[in-house]
Amino acid sequence: MIDIMRIVIYLVCFLLAGYALSGIDFEKIMKRGHTIHIQILYLLLSMGIGYLVAQFILGLSLNYIM
């Protein structure tokens, strides 16, 4: 049961990070015409931020559960 909760938390945090990053216009930051690079950066940033937020939430919740 706890493993399913962890997976759900990771997925929700990944989706929220992707949604938050959609507000940033990466076309202004990077060179024009490099859309594949921008998409890869977008994916990696959303995975990294989602992982960090999920770890933070799981760390807090495990301290209060145990």
Number of C-alpha atoms within 10 A of each C-alpha: 5 7 8 9 11 15 12 13 19 21 16 15 23 23 15 16 21 19 12 11 16 12 8 11 10 16 12 8 9 12 11 10 9 10 13 9 12 18 12 11 13 18 15 13 16 22 19 15 17 22 18 15 19 21 16 11 15 16 11 11 11 9 8 8 6 5
